[in-house]
Amino acid sequence: MTNSTITRVILLGAIAVIAVMGIQTYWVFQTLDIRKKEFNQTVTTALIDVAKEIAAYNGSVLPSHDLVSQRSSNYFIVNINDEIDANLLEFYLKKQFEIRALNTNFEYGIYDCSDDVMVYGELITYANDKQNLQGEDLPKYGDLDYYFGVRFPDRGSYLLSGMGFILFFSAILLLTIAFFIYSMMVILRQRRLSEMQKDFINNMTHEFKTPISTIKISAEVFENHEKIKKDPRLLRYAEIITEQNQRLNNQVEKVLQLARIEKNNFQLNLEQVNLNDLLVELIKNTEPKLEELGGKLLLSLPDHHTIIEADETHLKNIIYNLIDNAIKYAEKAPIINVGLFSGADRIAISVKDNGIGIAKDYQNKVFDKFYRIPTGNIHNVKGFGLGLFYIKNICKAHGWQIDLISEEQKGTTMTISMKQKVEKEKKTFWQWFQKLEPAKTLD
């Protein structure tokens, strides 16, 4: 990902996180507020019924107003305006609270107007561990003569206990946000390491260019010297130096080209390319190497010339790399079939070999950068794992598609499909492949 992409991801992610946290916080507080109102209303209704039952038992009349008042978040007083029996009060409180499923601890007290004290009643608990629960002195209010007070010491925990589902998902949300932040940190760290790796590789490859050029010039002088030409052994050494220097230069160029692609400063030099002539030229250059290995290359071309708009240099590199892979990964004499197929809206180039093939587990990975199929401690084929990565990126830059069909010990077929014109309808590869014009084999 580019720096701008990472910045956008982090910015949008931060906005999303803040929005989700804000909405979740709002709903938590809204739910808590609703729970508080429900609790207060339930307690008030229950205490009114308790007062009515006491008044009916005493045969007294309740005050017309201010019967139940809430003096704090968890403390309520009830104005009876008559003497109150403690045992009767406790019975009615339990009864009314149980009717409304208000199963939370509470304590009550009765105001003694003669002594101006709040006589503590009892702490009624629903918990199993009663030893850890202790009652407290209830506050008194001198503006009333006969009243009782009820306090709920565990009101907060009772309210939260009814929000377990919401709190559970809030915890999951916090974990998700924490994971997102951690992921962003990992991405930034990996991005930083990737940039360091790219800078190192780019600097290294640029530093290689000077000694490679020097070796090339020196090898040419060495190879063209009259004494060297007369000595077959020294001439062969000179040729080896030239060949290996060119091989090293090709690898360095490939790394530099890939670096340009990844930095988005890569530009294609598009021109009209005759694919028939290009393939014939590449085959002629490759045939000597195949003859040394006892192999052969078969080329199939359509009857007419096929023209495509492409970067000729990179297109040559792509096809050369595919043929070179077909040669390198052949355990016996390589037989390679190169075909050019032309359809109404697409052109395809295929390279088929009789090599060792690629296992299904690795087929989705062979186009990754630096990836090489594991072969244990055996390294018969040298390379950096950049060839197919380069091919994939060049095809992507052209808007082409590359397909791989392979089976172990039965060879591999690489097919590059190119759009010849805008498709009128979406077709699968095999649908248009079956309609291709017949090709002929060159002698």
C-alpha positions, 0 to 999 in steps of 0.5 A: 500500500502507498503512504496515501492509502495507509493515511486514508485507511487510518483516517477513515478507521479513526472516524469509524472508531470514534463514530462507533464508540460515540453511538455505543456510549450514547446507547449505554447511557440511554439504556442506563437512564431508562433503567434508572427511571424504571427503577425509581418508578417501580420503587415509588409504585411499590411504596405507595401500595405499602403505604395504602396497605398500612393505612388500611390496616391502621384505618387511617388516611394518607396525606393527599400529596408528597406521599413518596419522595426521593431524597437521593438516588437510592433513598426514599421516604414515605409519609404515613401520618400515623404510627408504623408497626415495624414487623408489618412494614417489613412484611408489606415491603417484601411483598410489594417488592417481590410482586414487582421482581425487585430482588435487590437488597434494601434496608428500612428505618422508622422515624420516631417523632417523640425522640426525633431519631430514625430507628433502624429496622433491618437490612433485607438481603437476597445475597448468600453471603450476608456477613459482608453486608452491613446496614448504615444509619438512615438520614432523618428529615424533621419536616415530617412526623410519621414516615419510614425510609427505604434505602437500596445500597446496591442500586448501582450494581442492580441497574448494571445487572440488567444491562449485561447484554449491552455491556457484553457487546460493549466489551467486544467493541472495545476489544475490536477497537483495540485489535484495530489499533494494534493492526494499524500499528503492525501495518505501519511497522511492516510498511516501515520495514518494507520501505527500508527493504526497498531502499536497501535493494534499490541502493544495492542494485544501483551500486552493482551497476558500476562494477557490472559495467566495468566487468563487461568492458574488461571482459570484452577486452579480454575476450577480443585479445589475440592471445586469448582467441588462440587459447580455447581454454582462456577463451571459454573462461572469457565467454563465461565471464561475459555470460555471467556478467550479462546474467547478473546485469539482467537480474539487477535490471529486473529489480530496478524495473520492479522498484519503479513499478512499485513506486508508481513512476513506471511508464510503458512505452506503447507502440504497435508490435507485430506479435508474429515477427516478435515470436519468430525472433525470440524463438530463433534466439532461444533455439541454440540453447535448446539444441544444446539440451537436446530439446525443441521448440514448436511455434504455432501462429495464425494465418494473418499478422497479429498487431497489438499495442504494447511495450515491446521491450517488456513484452520480449522480457515476459515471453523470454522469461516464460521460455527460460522457466520452461527450460530451467524446470525441465528434468529431461529434454525440454519440449516447449510449445509456444502458441499465438491465438487471435480471436474477435476481441482477444489475443492470447500467447501461451507457453506450454512445457513438459517440465516438473509442473507446479503443485496446486498448493503453490500455484496461487503463490508463484506470482508473489515477490521473492517466492520460490517453491520449496525444494528442501536443501536442493537448489538445482535452479538459481534465481531470486523469485522475481521472474513471475512477479515481474511478469504479473506486474507487467501484464497488470500494467498493460491490462492483460491477464495471465493464467496458469494451468499446471500439474506435477510431472506433467508440465505447465501452461502459461497463457497471457490474454490481451484485449484487442478491443472493448468487449461487448459482453463479459466472457470467460477465458474458455468461452472465447478460447474455443472460438479462436482461429486455427493456427498453423505450425511453422516448419 
